[in-house]
Amino acid sequence: MNIEKIDIEKIKIYEGNAKKHPEWQIEQIMKSIQEFGFNDPVAVDQNNEIIEGHGRYEALKRLGYTEIEIIRLSHLTEAQKKAYIIAHNKLTLNTGFELEKLEIEIQELKDMNIDLELTGFTDHEIEELLLHSAVF
């Protein structure tokens, strides 16, 4: 797998992408990139059309990036591209968290004074997790 850097203006969005990227999520991705860096290249086909990474692409554009790191998935057929776009988005949704481990990790981050919003959990979800871990 090779990582390339290309002009962000050469990237094309896939109009058939069914994954929602509401404003609040783009803002979360932007905060994540600002805090941790851009660590997950966008996957594109041989025509620079996004296969996966629409949210990251939008966040990078809004952050003013002029170049973007990509991986090129030119080995996929049209049918495979369509299936992979859906699979990439769905497979991570198929499982949840081990709550006991998550509670410990969130508490440790809180103790380290990390902005817990960076985890993607809402304030309410974090409160519930920390309240639940206090019971143990």
C-alpha positions as a Python dict, from the first residue, in 0.01 Angstrom:
ca = {
    (1, 'M'): (0, 0, 0),
    (2, 'N'): (154, 329, -110),
    (3, 'I'): (61, 666, 31),
    (4, 'E'): (62, 947, -224),
    (5, 'K'): (22, 1320, -174),
    (6, 'I'): (-191, 1498, -431),
    (7, 'D'): (-351, 1838, -477),
    (8, 'I'): (-681, 1837, -286),
    (9, 'E'): (-851, 2002, -584),
    (10, 'K'): (-791, 1686, -789),
    (11, 'I'): (-1013, 1480, -558),
    (12, 'K'): (-1365, 1398, -673),
    (13, 'I'): (-1643, 1297, -436),
    (14, 'Y'): (-1845, 987, -512),
    (15, 'E'): (-2200, 1112, -557),
    (16, 'G'): (-2345, 770, -470),
    (17, 'N'): (-2195, 770, -120),
    (18, 'A'): (-2481, 679, 115),
    (19, 'K'): (-2293, 758, 438),
    (20, 'K'): (-2419, 1072, 608),
    (21, 'H'): (-2170, 1338, 715),
    (22, 'P'): (-2369, 1601, 903),
    (23, 'E'): (-2213, 1931, 1002),
    (24, 'W'): (-2153, 1823, 1362),
    (25, 'Q'): (-1959, 1516, 1245),
    (26, 'I'): (-1740, 1717, 1007),
    (27, 'E'): (-1661, 1947, 1300),
    (28, 'Q'): (-1567, 1643, 1512),
    (29, 'I'): (-1336, 1518, 1236),
    (30, 'M'): (-1179, 1864, 1203),
    (31, 'K'): (-1109, 1876, 1579),
    (32, 'S'): (-963, 1527, 1565),
    (33, 'I'): (-730, 1623, 1279),
    (34, 'Q'): (-625, 1940, 1460),
    (35, 'E'): (-549, 1750, 1779),
    (36, 'F'): (-399, 1426, 1647),
    (37, 'G'): (-297, 1509, 1288),
    (38, 'F'): (-419, 1358, 964),
    (39, 'N'): (-344, 989, 1019),
    (40, 'D'): (-588, 809, 793),
    (41, 'P'): (-538, 861, 418),
    (42, 'V'): (-841, 890, 193),
    (43, 'A'): (-884, 598, -47),
    (44, 'V'): (-944, 691, -411),
    (45, 'D'): (-971, 508, -741),
    (46, 'Q'): (-758, 562, -1052),
    (47, 'N'): (-966, 874, -1135),
    (48, 'N'): (-914, 1031, -791),
    (49, 'E'): (-1276, 962, -697),
    (50, 'I'): (-1320, 892, -326),
    (51, 'I'): (-1390, 532, -232),
    (52, 'E'): (-1368, 594, 142),
    (53, 'G'): (-1291, 907, 338),
    (54, 'H'): (-1559, 1157, 235),
    (55, 'G'): (-1582, 1303, 586),
    (56, 'R'): (-1206, 1336, 623),
    (57, 'Y'): (-1183, 1497, 280),
    (58, 'E'): (-1447, 1756, 370),
    (59, 'A'): (-1277, 1829, 703),
    (60, 'L'): (-939, 1875, 535),
    (61, 'K'): (-1088, 2112, 278),
    (62, 'R'): (-1243, 2323, 553),
    (63, 'L'): (-915, 2326, 744),
    (64, 'G'): (-744, 2474, 438),
    (65, 'Y'): (-532, 2176, 335),
    (66, 'T'): (-403, 2211, -20),
    (67, 'E'): (-260, 1859, -43),
    (68, 'I'): (-411, 1534, 76),
    (69, 'E'): (-258, 1197, 151),
    (70, 'I'): (-432, 917, -34),
    (71, 'I'): (-409, 548, -102),
    (72, 'R'): (-504, 443, -452),
    (73, 'L'): (-733, 141, -484),
    (74, 'S'): (-709, 95, -859),
    (75, 'H'): (-732, -285, -835),
    (76, 'L'): (-1106, -284, -761),
    (77, 'T'): (-1370, -341, -1027),
    (78, 'E'): (-1666, -100, -1042),
    (79, 'A'): (-1881, -354, -857),
    (80, 'Q'): (-1613, -407, -591),
    (81, 'K'): (-1578, -30, -542),
    (82, 'K'): (-1950, 9, -482),
    (83, 'A'): (-1956, -286, -241),
    (84, 'Y'): (-1643, -169, -57),
    (85, 'I'): (-1782, 183, -10),
    (86, 'I'): (-2081, 36, 172),
    (87, 'A'): (-1881, -230, 357),
    (88, 'H'): (-1621, 18, 481),
    (89, 'N'): (-1891, 232, 638),
    (90, 'K'): (-2107, -51, 771),
    (91, 'L'): (-1855, -296, 915),
    (92, 'T'): (-1742, -61, 1193),
    (93, 'L'): (-2105, -14, 1296),
    (94, 'N'): (-2161, -387, 1346),
    (95, 'T'): (-2008, -401, 1695),
    (96, 'G'): (-2008, -192, 2007),
    (97, 'F'): (-1761, -139, 2289),
    (98, 'E'): (-1650, -347, 2582),
    (99, 'L'): (-1806, -109, 2832),
    (100, 'E'): (-1584, -193, 3129),
    (101, 'K'): (-1269, -125, 2925),
    (102, 'L'): (-1419, 188, 2772),
    (103, 'E'): (-1513, 323, 3114),
    (104, 'I'): (-1156, 272, 3238),
    (105, 'E'): (-1009, 439, 2929),
    (106, 'I'): (-1244, 738, 2952),
    (107, 'Q'): (-1170, 781, 3323),
    (108, 'E'): (-795, 766, 3257),
    (109, 'L'): (-829, 1029, 2984),
    (110, 'K'): (-1031, 1248, 3218),
    (111, 'D'): (-760, 1211, 3483),
    (112, 'M'): (-505, 1320, 3217),
    (113, 'N'): (-713, 1633, 3147),
    (114, 'I'): (-777, 1538, 2784),
    (115, 'D'): (-1075, 1704, 2618),
    (116, 'L'): (-1312, 1407, 2620),
    (117, 'E'): (-1511, 1558, 2333),
    (118, 'L'): (-1222, 1448, 2110),
    (119, 'T'): (-1334, 1087, 2160),
    (120, 'G'): (-1653, 1151, 1965),
    (121, 'F'): (-1877, 1073, 2261),
    (122, 'T'): (-2132, 1332, 2373),
    (123, 'D'): (-2114, 1490, 2717),
    (124, 'H'): (-2420, 1287, 2817),
    (125, 'E'): (-2260, 960, 2703),
    (126, 'I'): (-1941, 1041, 2892),
    (127, 'E'): (-2136, 1127, 3210),
    (128, 'E'): (-2322, 795, 3183),
    (129, 'L'): (-1996, 603, 3137),
    (130, 'L'): (-1825, 774, 3429),
    (131, 'L'): (-2132, 733, 3651),
    (132, 'H'): (-2147, 363, 3562),
    (133, 'S'): (-1776, 313, 3635),
    (134, 'A'): (-1817, 485, 3975),
    (135, 'V'): (-2063, 210, 4070),
    (136, 'F'): (-1798, -61, 4028),
}
